[in-house]
C-alpha cells in the first residue's frame, strides 16, 4: 500500500514508533534512528525485575523497520542523519521541541534541507502553550489530563491507570492518519508540511461525544455504578456460569421489547415502571435488580442464543487470554505472524486496518540495536573506510 514512501523515525517509547510500525506494515520503508543507548523500550521488562529475554512490546511497535545508531550530538552523526532526511518523505519524531531545536532537527531547519518533507511531531501536549516541553506519557497526558480518567472512573471510585500504551496506540493511529493526509496534499502542492499530534488532543477527541456535551451544556453526567446507570439497560450483567456480558440499547430504546423477550419476561414491557425511557431511568434500580435475576438464571450459551435471536447488541466481557482464542477476532485479522528473523514467526496484534488483496502485514522483525547501520550508511554513499572512521568517533554504532 505504501511502497515507495520513506519514513525516518527519530523517536522512543511507543506512540511515534507505533505510528511508524503501522506504515511499515503497509509497505513504507522505515529507518529508525536510535542513540547509542538505544530506545528505552528495549529495556521494558527490566523495570519489572524479570529475566524475560523476549520483548513483544518493543517488537510490536518496531517490526519491519531498519535500525541505525547515530549520535546526532556529534557533527558526523548529525550529518549522516541529515542525509537520511534529505531523501525522505516523512520525518517522525516525539522528541521534545526544545531539544529538537537545539540539535537542528526542528521543523524549520529540516524544511530547508528538504522542502518536500512531511514533518510529523508527536508530543504530550502540542507545539504551542506553556507546556510544549513538558514530559508526557499516555497515562499522564492522554488518560489523566485529557479528562478520560475522570469520566471513566465510576463515581466514588479512586482513579486507576490504563493498561500499557492504550493512549499511545490511539495516538499512533491519529498520527498515521495525519501523515497520510499530508502525503495526499503534497501530490498537488509539491511541498511538505508540519503535522502535529499530541496525546492530550487525542485523549480529548477519544471522549469527544462527552466533550461536545460539556462544551455545549457546561455539565456532564458522571459514570455511575450499575444500579445507578443513566440507562439501566446499557449495562453489564452476570450469567449463571459467572460470565459478565455487556448489553447496549439502540437510540430511543426501540429494542426494549426485544430485551424483555430475550430475558424471558415480555410482560415487563407493560409494567408501568418501565413503559418509557424516562420511566426505566427513574426506576433503574428495580430494573437492574430484575435483569440481574433473570440473566443470573441463564448460562452464557443460553443467553447468546436468546439475545442473538432477538438481534440485540451485546458482547461477552473477555480476558486477553480469551480474545486470542476468539474465532471472530482471528477471522477479523486481529492477529498477525511477524517474522522472527530466524525462519519462524511470532504472533502479534495486527495494525488497525485491513486491505483485502494487498500485503498489509509485517515485513520483518524489529531491528537489533544498530543492526542496519552499515547497510543504510552504504546506501547514502559512505564507504567501508568512512563508516569505520565514523564508528571510531562514536558518531555511529
C-alpha positions in Angstrom: 0.0 0.0 0.0 2.7 2.5 0.9 5.6 1.1 -1.1 7.9 3.9 -2.1 7.2 6.0 1.0 10.4 6.6 3.0 10.0 7.4 6.7 12.8 8.4 9.1 11.9 7.9 12.7 13.7 9.7 15.5 11.6 8.6 18.4 11.4 6.5 21.5 8.9 4.6 23.6 5.6 3.8 21.9 3.2 6.3 20.3 5.5 7.6 17.5 7.3 4.2 16.9 3.8 2.6 16.8 2.8 5.0 14.0 5.9 4.2 12.0 5.2 0.4 12.6 1.8 0.7 11.1 3.2 2.4 8.0 5.9 -0.3 7.8 3.2 -2.9 7.9 1.6 -1.2 5.0 4.8 -1.2 2.9 6.6 2.0 3.8 10.4 1.9 4.2 11.0 3.0 7.8 14.5 3.7 9.2 14.6 4.0 12.9 17.4 6.3 14.3 18.5 5.4 17.8 21.1 6.9 20.1 24.0 4.7 21.2 21.9 3.9 24.3 19.0 2.7 22.2 15.3 3.2 22.6 14.4 2.8 26.3 11.6 0.4 25.4 14.3 -2.2 24.6 14.6 -2.5 28.3 10.8 -2.6 29.0 10.9 -5.8 31.1 14.0 -4.8 33.0 11.8 -2.4 35.1 9.8 -5.4 36.3 12.9 -7.2 37.7 12.4 -10.2 35.4 14.8 -12.3 33.4 12.4 -12.3 30.4 14.5 -12.1 27.2 11.7 -11.7 24.6 10.2 -8.2 24.4 6.9 -8.3 22.4 6.1 -4.8 23.5 9.1 -3.3 21.7 8.8 -5.8 18.8 5.2 -4.8 18.0 6.0 -1.1 17.6 9.2 -1.6 15.7 8.6 -4.6 13.4 9.6 -4.3 9.8 12.0 -1.3 10.3 15.7 -1.0 9.7 17.6 0.3 12.6 20.6 2.6 12.7 22.6 4.1 15.6 23.6 7.7 15.0 24.7 10.1 17.7 23.3 13.4 16.4 25.1 15.3 19.2 28.3 14.7 17.2 28.7 16.6 13.9 29.4 13.4 11.9 26.3 11.7 13.3 24.2 14.7 12.7 25.3 15.0 9.1 24.5 11.3 8.5 21.0 11.8 9.9 20.5 14.9 7.7 21.5 12.9 4.7 18.7 10.4 5.5 16.2 13.3 5.9 17.2 14.8 2.6 16.0 11.7 0.8 12.9 11.0 3.0 9.2 11.6 2.5 8.4 11.7 6.2 10.3 12.6 9.4 8.6 11.4 12.5 9.7 12.3 16.0 8.4 12.5 19.5 11.4 14.3 20.9 10.6 17.5 22.8 10.6 20.6 20.7 13.3 22.3 22.7 15.8 19.5 22.3 15.0 19.3 18.6 15.6 23.0 18.2 19.0 22.8 19.9 20.1 19.8 17.7 18.9 21.4 14.5 16.1 18.8 13.9 13.2 21.2 14.3 10.7 21.7 11.5 12.1 25.0 10.2 15.6 23.5 10.0 14.7 20.3 8.2 12.3 22.1 5.8 15.4 23.9 4.5 17.1 20.6 4.0 14.1 19.0 2.2 11.1 21.2 1.2 9.0 18.1 0.3 9.4 16.7 3.8 6.4 15.9 5.9 7.5 16.6 9.4 5.4 14.8 12.0 5.7 15.9 15.5 4.1 13.8 18.3 4.2 15.3 21.7 2.5 15.0 25.1 0.9 18.5 24.9 1.3 20.0 21.5 3.6 22.7 20.0 2.0 25.8 21.5 1.3 26.9 25.0 3.2 26.8 28.3 3.7 23.0 28.4 5.2 22.3 25.0 8.3 20.9 26.6 6.6 19.2 29.5 7.3 15.4 29.7 4.2 13.5 28.6 3.2 9.8 28.5 -0.1 8.3 27.9 -1.3 7.7 31.5 -0.5 11.4 32.2 -1.3 13.3 29.0 -3.9 11.1 27.3 -5.6 9.5 30.3 -5.4 11.9 33.1 -5.1 15.4 31.9 -7.5 15.0 28.9 -10.4 14.0 31.2 -10.6 10.4 30.1 -9.7 9.0 33.5 -12.1 11.2 35.4 -15.2 10.3 33.4 -14.2 6.7 33.1 -13.8 6.2 36.8 -17.2 5.4 38.4 -18.3 8.0 40.9 -16.8 7.4 44.3 -14.0 5.1 43.0 -10.4 6.1 43.1 -8.6 6.8 39.8 -6.8 3.9 38.2 -4.3 3.7 35.3 -5.0 2.4 31.8 -3.1 -0.6 30.5 0.2 -0.4 28.7 0.2 2.1 25.8 -3.5 2.3 25.2 -3.4 6.0 24.8 -0.2 5.8 22.8 -1.7 3.4 20.3 -4.8 5.6 19.8 -2.4 8.5 19.1 -0.4 6.3 16.8 -3.5 5.8 14.6 -4.2 9.6 14.7 -0.6 10.3 13.6 -0.7 7.9 10.7 -4.0 9.5 9.5 -2.4 13.0 9.7 0.7 11.9 7.9 -1.2 10.3 5.0 -3.4 13.4 4.7 -0.2 15.4 4.3 1.1 12.9 1.7 -2.1 13.4 -0.3 -1.9 17.1 -0.1 1.7 17.1 -1.3 0.6 15.4 -4.5 -0.9 18.7 -5.6 1.3 21.2 -3.8 4.7 19.5 -4.3 5.7 20.7 -0.8 5.6 19.1 2.6 4.2 20.5 5.8 4.3 20.3 9.6 1.9 17.7 11.0 1.2 17.8 14.7 -0.4 15.3 17.1 -0.4 15.1 20.8 -1.5 12.7 23.5 -3.6 15.4 25.1 -5.5 16.3 21.9 -6.1 12.6 21.0 -7.4 11.9 24.5 -9.9 14.8 24.3 -11.0 13.5 20.9 -11.4 10.0 22.2 -14.1 11.2 24.6 -15.4 13.7 22.0 -19.0 12.9 22.4 -18.8 13.7 26.1 -16.7 16.7 25.5 -19.2 18.0 23.0 -21.9 17.8 25.7 -19.6 19.5 28.2 -18.8 22.3 25.8 -22.4 22.9 24.8 -24.2 22.5 28.1 -21.4 23.1 30.6 -22.1 19.9 32.6 -21.8 16.2 32.1 -23.2 13.1 33.8 -20.6 11.0 35.7 -20.0 7.3 35.2 -22.2 5.6 37.7 -22.4 2.1 39.3 -24.6 -0.4 37.6 -27.7 0.1 39.7 -27.5 3.9 39.2 -26.7 3.8 35.5 -28.3 6.7 33.4 -29.7 4.0 31.1 -30.2 0.8 33.3 -30.3 -1.4 30.2 -27.0 -0.2 28.8 -25.1 -2.1 31.4 -23.2 -5.2 32.5 -24.9 -8.4 33.8 -23.6 -11.7 35.0 -24.7 -15.1 33.8 -25.2 -18.2 36.0 -21.8 -19.6 34.9 -20.0 -16.5 36.1 -19.6 -14.7 32.8 -20.1 -10.9 32.5 -21.8 -9.6 29.4 -22.2 -6.1 28.0 -25.7 -5.1 26.8 -26.3 -2.0 24.7 -29.6 -0.5 23.6 -30.4 1.3 20.4 -31.2 5.0 20.5 -34.7 5.7 21.7 -35.0 2.4 23.5 -36.7 0.8 20.5 -35.4 -2.6 21.4 -36.8 -2.7 24.9 -39.5 -5.3 23.8 -36.7 -7.5 22.3 -34.6 -7.2 25.5 -37.6 -8.1 27.7 -38.3 -11.1 25.4 -34.7 -12.1 25.4 -34.5 -12.4 29.2 -37.8 -14.3 29.2 -40.1 -11.6 30.6 -42.0 -10.0 27.7 -44.6 -8.9 30.3 -42.2 -6.2 31.6 -42.9 -4.1 28.5 -46.4 -3.4 30.0 -45.1 -2.7 33.5 -45.9 1.0 34.4 -42.4 1.3 35.9 -40.7 0.6 32.5 -43.1 1.9 29.8 -40.8 4.7 28.5 -37.2 5.6 28.7 -37.8 8.1 31.5 -39.8 5.5 33.5 -37.0 3.0 33.1 -34.4 5.6 34.2 -36.4 6.7 37.3 -36.9 3.0 38.2 -33.4 1.9 37.2 -32.5 0.2 40.4 -35.6 -2.0 40.2 -35.0 -2.8 36.6 -31.3 -3.7 37.1 -32.2 -5.9 40.0 -34.8 -7.8 37.9 -32.4 -8.1 34.9 -29.7 -9.4 37.3 -32.1 -12.1 38.5 -33.2 -13.1 35.0 -29.8 -13.2 33.4 -28.4 -14.8 36.5 -30.5 -17.9 35.7 -29.0 -18.3 32.2 -25.7 -19.7 31.1 -23.7 -17.6 28.6 -24.5 -20.1 25.9 -28.3 -19.8 26.6 -28.1 -16.0 26.8 -26.2 -15.9 23.5 -28.8 -18.0 21.8 -31.7 -15.8 23.2 -30.1 -12.4 22.6 -28.9 -13.3 19.1 -32.4 -14.5 18.2 -33.7 -11.0 19.2 -30.8 -9.3 17.2 -29.6 -7.5 20.3 -26.3 -5.6 20.7 -24.3 -7.5 23.3 -20.9 -9.0 23.8 -19.2 -11.1 26.4 -16.6 -9.4 28.6 -13.4 -11.3 27.6 -10.0 -11.5 29.1 -7.0 -11.2 26.7 -6.4 -14.9 27.2 -9.9 -15.5 25.7 -9.6 -12.9 23.0 -6.5 -14.5 21.4 -8.6 -17.7 21.0 -11.8 -15.9 19.9 -12.8 -17.3 16.5 -14.2 -14.0 15.3 -11.1 -12.0 16.4 -9.0 -14.4 14.4 -11.3 -14.1 11.4 -11.3 -10.3 11.6 -7.5 -10.4 11.3 -6.7 -9.1 14.8 -3.5 -11.1 15.0 -0.6 -11.5 12.5 2.5 -13.6 12.1 5.7 -11.5 12.5 8.9 -13.0 11.0 11.3 -13.6 13.9 14.4 -13.3 11.7 15.3 -17.0 12.3 12.9 -18.6 9.8 10.0 -18.7 12.2 7.1 -16.4 13.3 5.7 -14.8 16.4 2.1 -13.8 16.9 1.4 -10.1 17.4 -1.5 -7.7 17.3 -2.3 -6.6 13.8 -2.3 -3.0 12.6 -5.8 -1.4 12.9 -7.0 -1.8 9.3 -7.1 -4.4 6.6 -6.7 -4.0 2.9 -8.1 -7.2 1.3 -5.9 -8.4 -1.6 -2.9 -6.3 -0.6 0.1 -7.1 1.5 -0.7 -5.2 4.7 1.2 -7.2 7.3 4.6 -7.2 9.0 7.6 -7.4 6.7 10.1 -8.4 9.3 11.1 -8.4 12.9 12.1 -5.4 15.0 15.8 -4.5 14.3 18.5 -5.2 16.8 20.3 -2.1 18.1 22.3 -0.7 15.1 21.6 -3.8 13.0 21.4 -1.9 9.7 23.8 1.0 10.4 26.4 -0.1 7.9 23.9 -1.1 5.3 22.0 2.2 5.4 25.2 4.3 5.5 26.5 2.5 2.5 23.3 3.4 0.6 24.0 7.0 1.5 27.4 6.8 -0.2 29.6 6.1 2.8 32.5 3.7 2.0 33.6 1.0 4.4 36.5 3.2 5.5 34.1 6.1 6.0 31.9 4.0 8.2 34.9 2.7 10.2 36.1 6.3 10.8 32.6 7.3 11.9 32.5 4.4 14.3 35.8 5.3 15.8 34.5 8.7 16.8 31.4 7.2 18.4 29.1 9.0 15.9 27.7 5.7 14.7 27.4 2.2 16.1 
